[in-house]
Amino acid sequence: MRKPGEPIYLRIHMVALMLAIVASIAIPRLYELFFGPISLGARLVSGLIIAVVAGVVLYRTYQSTARNEP
């Protein structure tokens, strides 16, 4: 059961979160597939940067659409 004031996340919020998580793994792998090998450190740093940017974008985008429990 939700606590009063806890946000209710919509299905689109969960889909966008899943895409952000997949993008942080898939984009470095796609780069490696098309342009050549990259080091593990570069893959980890790029995945971290993508995850942070996606998290900030998700927070700013969906902050206003998350409804609060009455």
RAVENLIN-V464259 format. One record per backbone hydrogen bond with DSSP energy under -1.0 kcal/mol. CO is the residue of the C=O (numbers start at 1). NH is the residue of the N-H. If there is no record, write none. Layout:
BEGIN
CO_NH + CO_NH
END
This chain:
BEGIN
3_6 + 6_69 + 8_67 + 10_14 + 11_15 + 12_16 + 13_17 + 14_18 + 15_19 + 16_20 + 17_21 + 18_22 + 19_23 + 20_24 + 22_26 + 23_27 + 25_29 + 26_30 + 27_31 + 28_32 + 29_33 + 30_34 + 31_35 + 32_36 + 39_43 + 40_44 + 41_45 + 42_46 + 43_47 + 44_48 + 45_49 + 46_50 + 47_51 + 48_52 + 49_53 + 50_54 + 51_55 + 52_56 + 53_57 + 54_58 + 55_59 + 56_60 + 57_61 + 58_62 + 62_66 + 67_8 + 69_5
END
